[in-house]
C-alpha cells in the first residue's frame, strides 16, 4: 500500500492535495476545487488545516522513473514547447540609408 506523502510531480503549492489525491485515488483537481470553494464559502479551518498538513506530511519519494515536472499537455493555442527555427540576419550595406 502506498503511504501518504506530498506529491513531487503533482504539486501546485506544497503538493499536499496532489499527495492526498494519489493516496485516495481521487483527481487532485477535484480536491483543489473543493478546498477553494470551502475557503470562499467561509469554512474557517480550510487554510490552517492545509498549512498543518503541509508541515506534517512527509515529502514524497523522488525516484528516477517518475517525472519531476508536469506531463506535457497539448495546448489549444499551439505547440509552444518547440523552439522556432532562427533565421540568419541579412547583411546590410553600411552605406544603405533607405530605412531612414
N, C-alpha and C positions, 0 to 999 in steps of 0.2 A: 504494500500500500504506500502511496506517495505521502510524504509528510508535508504539513502545512508550512509554507515559507513564501517570502516575497518573490515575485516573478522577476527574472532578469531580462527576459525578452518580450514581455507584455506589460511594460511599465509606462505609466504616464507621469506620475509624480514620484511615488515611492515604490510602486509595484505591489501594494497591498491588495487592491481589488483584482489585479491580474493573478496574484497568487491564490486568492480566495476562489476565483473563477476556475483556475486549474485544479484546485483541490476538490471542489464540489462539482466539477464538470458542468459549469454554468458559463455562459458567454460573459466575459468581463465587461462588455459594453452595456449589457443589461444591468449589471451591478453598479456601474458608473451612473447610469441614468437614475436608478433608484436612489443613490446617495445624493445626487444633485437635486432631485425632486424633494427628498426628505429635508435637505438643507434649506431650500426655499420655502417649503411649507411651514417650517418653523420647529422641526424636531431639534431641540437644543443639544442633544447628545451626539449628533452625527459627526461633527468636526472633532470633538475631543476623543471619541471612540476611534476614529480614523487615525488620529495622531498617536494614540496609545498603541494601536496595532502596528503602526509604522515603527515605533520604538521597540516593541516586544517581539514581533515576528522575526525569525532568523532570515538572513539573506538566502536566496535560492542558490543551488549549485550551479556553477558555471562550467559545463563540460564543453569540449571542443566540437561535438557534433550538434549542439544546439546553436541556433543563430543568435548573435549578440545584439542585433537590431531588428526592427520590424521587417516582416517579409515585404517584398516589393509587390505593390498592387498597381495594376494599370490605371492610369488617370484618364478621365474623360476629356481632359484638356490637352492631351498629347503625351508623348513619352519624353519626360524631362531628365531621365536617368542617363541618356546617352548624350555625350558632348557633341556639339555640332562641329563639322569639319572647318578648320580655319583656312581662310583664303590668303594667298600671298599678297602683300602690299604691292600696289602698282608703282613702278618707278616714274617719278615726275621730273621733268626737265626743270632745273633750278631757275631758268630764265623765263619759265612759263608763268605769267601772272594773269591767266584767263579767269581764275576764280574770283579775282577782286574787281 
